[in-house]
Amino acid sequence: MRFHLRATAVSLCCLMPLSLTWAVPPTAAPPTAPTKAPATTAAPTADGFAAAAAARHAKRTACLKEAKAKKLVGSSKNAYIQDCLAH
């Protein structure tokens, strides 16, 4: 019983300096001037996102079918699909 009391006291003494550092709020970085996007670029619409997602899905499906036709498995299949999507 006494050993547990000593062990608890020692562990609390060792952890006390750490708990003091947690109580200190982190220093805030100086605020920077906000950067604005160029006025020439238009914000993409929801239809643009949907069209891009559909195109990526179709390309991935085609790459998967090609990998299956070539009977690729494992890491070679993953590498082929990543290469196919990159082009």
C-alpha positions as CSV (number, residue, x, y, z in Angstrom):
1,M,0.0,0.0,0.0
2,R,2.8,2.4,0.9
3,F,4.6,1.7,-2.4
4,H,1.6,2.8,-4.4
5,L,1.4,6.0,-2.4
6,R,5.0,6.8,-3.1
7,A,4.7,5.9,-6.8
8,T,1.7,8.1,-7.2
9,A,3.5,11.0,-5.5
10,V,6.5,10.6,-7.7
11,S,4.5,10.4,-10.9
12,L,2.5,13.5,-9.9
13,C,5.7,15.4,-9.2
14,C,7.1,14.4,-12.6
15,L,3.9,15.4,-14.4
16,M,3.3,18.7,-12.6
17,P,5.7,20.7,-14.8
18,L,3.9,19.4,-17.9
19,S,0.5,20.3,-16.6
20,L,1.7,23.9,-16.0
21,T,2.8,24.2,-19.7
22,W,-0.7,23.1,-20.8
23,A,-2.4,25.9,-18.9
24,V,-0.4,28.6,-20.8
25,P,-2.3,29.7,-23.9
26,P,-0.3,29.3,-27.1
27,T,1.1,32.5,-28.6
28,A,-0.8,33.8,-31.5
29,A,1.0,34.4,-34.8
30,P,0.8,38.0,-36.0
31,P,-2.1,38.5,-38.4
32,T,-1.2,38.6,-42.0
33,A,-2.8,40.6,-44.7
34,P,-5.5,38.5,-46.4
35,T,-4.8,37.6,-50.0
36,K,-7.5,38.0,-52.5
37,A,-8.0,35.7,-55.4
38,P,-7.5,37.2,-58.9
39,A,-10.6,38.9,-60.2
40,T,-10.3,37.1,-63.5
41,T,-11.1,33.6,-62.1
42,A,-14.7,32.8,-61.7
43,A,-15.9,30.7,-58.8
44,P,-16.8,27.2,-60.0
45,T,-20.4,26.3,-59.9
46,A,-22.0,23.2,-58.5
47,D,-22.6,22.0,-62.0
48,G,-18.9,22.4,-62.8
49,F,-18.0,20.3,-59.7
50,A,-20.5,17.7,-60.7
51,A,-19.3,17.5,-64.2
52,A,-15.6,17.2,-63.1
53,A,-16.6,14.5,-60.6
54,A,-18.4,12.6,-63.2
55,A,-15.5,12.8,-65.6
56,R,-13.1,11.6,-62.9
57,H,-15.4,8.7,-62.1
58,A,-15.7,7.7,-65.8
59,K,-11.9,7.8,-66.2
60,R,-11.3,5.7,-63.1
61,T,-13.9,3.2,-64.2
62,A,-12.2,2.9,-67.6
63,C,-8.8,2.5,-65.9
64,L,-10.1,-0.2,-63.6
65,K,-11.6,-2.1,-66.6
66,E,-8.2,-1.9,-68.4
67,A,-6.4,-3.2,-65.3
68,K,-8.8,-6.0,-65.0
69,A,-8.4,-6.9,-68.7
70,K,-4.6,-7.0,-68.2
71,K,-5.2,-9.2,-65.1
72,L,-3.1,-6.9,-62.9
73,V,-3.3,-7.4,-59.1
74,G,-1.9,-5.8,-56.0
75,S,0.7,-3.0,-56.2
76,S,1.1,-3.3,-60.0
77,K,-2.7,-2.7,-60.4
78,N,-2.6,0.3,-58.1
79,A,0.4,1.7,-59.9
80,Y,-1.2,1.2,-63.3
81,I,-4.4,2.9,-62.1
82,Q,-2.6,5.9,-60.7
83,D,-0.6,6.2,-63.9
84,C,-3.7,5.9,-66.0
85,L,-5.5,8.6,-64.0
86,A,-2.5,10.9,-64.3
87,H,-2.7,10.9,-68.1
